[in-house]
């Protein structure tokens, strides 16, 4: 079971990572704007969604495209 202190730590570290990405001028403005408007990005307080977001960030662009394409294909069924 996750402890309250652990959740607070995870949220604080997550927010730090997100701010680092949002303030990174090497990432396109459009991408940063997209991320900042996502409900699962900047204001994320649920530890499962935080983990999902961090996993998403670890994917390559190709892996992200494949995952999104699969989700679209699944919706067509």
N, C-alpha and C positions, 0 to 999 in steps of 0.2 A: 504494500500500500504506500502510495506517495505521501510524504510528509509535507505539511504546510510550508516549512522552511525550504524544502526542495523545490516546491512549485514556485515560490517567490524567487529563488535563485534562477530557475529555468526561465521565468518570465523576464527577469532583469537581464540575463545574458542574451536572451532572444532579442529583446528590444535594442540592446547594444549592437548586436549583429545587423539588425534591420536599419538602424540609424547609420551605421558604417556604409551599408550598401546605398541607402538613399542619398547620402552625402558624397558618394564617390563620383567625381566628374568623368571618370573613364567609362562609366556605364551611361548609355544614352539617356537623354532626358526623357524620352518617350517610355523607355523601360522603367525608369525610376517613377515616373508618374503613374504608370500602370500598376506597379507594385504598391505605391502609396494609397491607391484607391481600392485595393483588394481588401475585403473584410477579413480574410485569413492572413493578412500580412502584418500590418503595422499595429493594429489594435487587438491582436490575437491574445487571448487570456486563457485559452483551453490548452492543457498540456498535450493532448493528442493532436490537436491542430498545429501546435507549434512544431511537434516532431514531424508531422506530415509536410509542413512547409520547409523544414530543414532538409528532409529527404528530397523534396522537389528541387531544392537549390543544388543538391549534390549531383543531379542528373545532367548529362550532356544535353546540348540542344537537340541532337538526334534522338536521344532517349525520350525527351519531353515531347517531341513531335510524334513519335511512335505511340506514346501513352495517350496523348490527346486524340490521335487518329483512331485508336482502338475504342476510346470512349465514344467518339462520334459514330463509329460502326455499330457499337452496342446499342446506341439510341435508335438506329434505323431498324432494328429487329422488332 
